[in-house]
Every structure is written in structure tokens, then in C-alpha cells.
Amino acid sequence: MHRKKRVLSASALLMITAIISGLTFYVRANSRPVEKEIHITAKKFDFTPDTITLKKGEPVVLVVSSQDRKHGFNLRAFGIRADVDPGKTAQIRFTPDKTGKFTFSCDVFCGEGHEDMTGTIVVTE
Amino acid sequence: MNEIDRRGFIKLAGLGGGIVFASSLGLNTLGSVLDYANGSAAKKVEKEFYFVQLSDTHWGFSGPKVNPDAEGTLKKAVQVVNGLEEQPDFIVFTGDLTHTTDDVQVRKDRMAQFKDIVGQLKVPTVHFMAGEHDASLDRGDAYQQFFGKLNYTFDHKDVHFIVLDNVSDPGAIVGESQLNWLKADLKQQKPDARIVVLTHRPLFDLYPDWDWATRDGSAVIDALMPHKNVTVFYGHIHQEHHQMTGHIAHHSAKSLIFPLPAPGSVPKKLPIPWDATAPYKGLGLRNIEAEVRQARYGITELNLNGG
């Protein structure tokens, strides 16, 4: 009888261990580093905010939307560009891997002030 | 430009012996622009033909600090061309004929006014192309009503000209369809055909942060590469600039409204202010001469003994 109880206890322990291990694996596999989310609004002829400070190595998602017409978002220093259509959002995920000041600009011609439609991303240590 | 410099330019042009003379409106007078055309330099070479390139006239622009004679500069350029001792075979306008506006009617008014002014040119053949100021906001709709197709070809005395549109897509894209059209056209040309590409934006990445590039320009250059004699003339950057991509020469023209700073030379791209002590400084147009390729003769001397 005691032997039967011991076998059952061992089996239960094994099952619990397996469940915990499985859960740990699932959580680890499905978790991402926490992203900093930054919302940027584009309209003729500026971005708001036009200066964004990020930390090197910290992942970020830029959520860019347009208030008027189609614009573009181009951050050449990090090889990033996206169309920004009215009524939609462009989600741009990246992790800055260098420090400095980097210009982003609209690269879809939007009118007379198009060439002034720029902003700066500052990446610090 | 001395004789040696001129010879250097002959190499750069890559027109199979073609010559590019870059001009200047001069420090004091528009009249000084074409001294090379009327002087001994041009007469020393047996030219086949020449044409004039004008660019970035931005009709409708207003900014007294940048150009207090914005309404007069294009008209003066027309006078300069009309005053040439020898008239060119044709004239090309490489885009930004008008300054952009959101108002469709104002856009059309500007195009009509521009057309009236350049209608005073004596030369009957004028080839137009669009800049982003003309065509990006309506995908070239108004432009086509006034000036015709956005991309086309024409031939002149053994030179094949290809007009490429890299502006009517506001994203500065030539596009797959036009690229296929270009490839099909190039297939009809011999590998050593003399080809001139006319376009508005640079096809190479001159300075993308200032919008001085064509997003798919490298695909265009790849398509042109198999051809030995290709030269590109463009506008957009409001200054003279010369660059090679492989054997292909790219020459940008000055503007006829305001000059812009050298690529990346200042933090922000802003027009260079008008210099009252040197009116029209930095503005200009250019003549482009295509020289007949000189025939080469292989000579073998024979003696009377059959040797």
C-alpha cells in the first residue's frame, strides 16, 4: 500500500515538474523585451514630435500616422522607411545600435514645404 | 575653360566624342553666359549638333531674398538663347518648370504662363520633362495636359534620347512599368549606340537626406550599364555637378531661379540668398554639343616589292 502511494506521489511530482517546465518554456518563448512605443503624427509639413530621444540597445516601436495626406517616414541611418497613409498607422520596430543624432524625413513629396519636413532622433547610451 | 580642360570634359561626357560645356550666367550679366558658344572654343571642333539644357525655372516662385527678379529670370534666359549666334538644334527643359502649389487652377495657370514665355523661343523644337514640383501632387495630370507625355524617346542625328520620369510618383520612383519600357527600348539599341538620358532627379544616390536621389535609380543604371556610350543630364539640385557611375557620366544643370548649397555642405538645405553685388550668381543654362565621332583609318605602308 505504502509502495503504491510512493509511486503515485512520484508520478504527481513528475507531472507538476513537467507542467512548470512547459509553462516556463512557453512564457520564455512568447515574451519579447518590453518595447518603448512612440507615437508620431505627420502633417504638412512637420512631424510631431520632431525630436525623439532613445536609448541605445532598447527596442522601440514608432507608430506613425498622418493627419492629412500620404507622407513617408525615412530614417536612413538605420535603413528604415515606411509609407504613412491617412487613416492607417505605420509601425516601425527597431533597436538603435549606435548613438548620435539622426535625421528622419518625409520622402513622399507632399507640397511646397516638403523639403522642410524633417525631425531628429537622438540616441544616447 | 582651357583646351586641356575641354579635352577632359570630352572624356567625361562619354558621348562617343561628345562635349559638354557647362555654362554660367556670370557674375554680372546673363549675356556672359554663352561666351564658349560664340568664341573660338566651339569653332575649333567640328560639331555635329548642339542643344541647350535649361532647368528648374520654378515659374510662380516668389521669394525676394532669394531671387528678386523671379518673374524676369526665365524671360532673360529666353532672350539669351534667342540671342545665340548659332541657334541650337533643340532645347530641353529638365523639370520643375513651375513651382508647386496645392491649388490645381493655380498650377494650370502657372503652366500656361510658362508655356507662353518659352513660346517666345526661336528654336522650334523644345523637349519638356516634369519635375516633382510640376507633377508629384497630381501624378502628372496637369503637366500632361500642357506638355504631353512624362516619358518618351526621340532620336537626333545618331543620338538616342530617353526622357525618364522619376517625379510623377511622389515617392521618387521610376517604377516597374517604366523600367520595363526602358529595357525594351534599350534592347532596340546597339551596345555602342550613343544614348542620352534626360531626367529630373539624380539617378544615383547623390544625397538622399536632401531628397537628391531616385529610390529605384540603381535599377535604371543597371539597365543602362551594358551600353558603352551613355550620358545622363538632369536638374533638381540647382547647381552644376558631375559624377560617374562606372562609365556613365551624370551632369546636373544649374537652376534658373535660385542656387542650392553643395550636397551635405550645410545642416539644412536652403536656397542661397541673392547676392546684390553679383546678380544671377549661381544661375545658368548650358549648351551641350555632340561631336561627330571621328573616323579612324588603319594605315599599312606597302613597298613596291610587295612587302
Interface residues (C-beta under 8 A of the other chain):
Chain A: K70 G72 N74 R76 D83 T103 S105 D107 V108 F109 C110 G111 E112 H114 E115
Chain B: H99 T100 T101 D102 E132 S136 L137 V167 P170 G171 A172 P208 D209 W210 D211 R215 K269
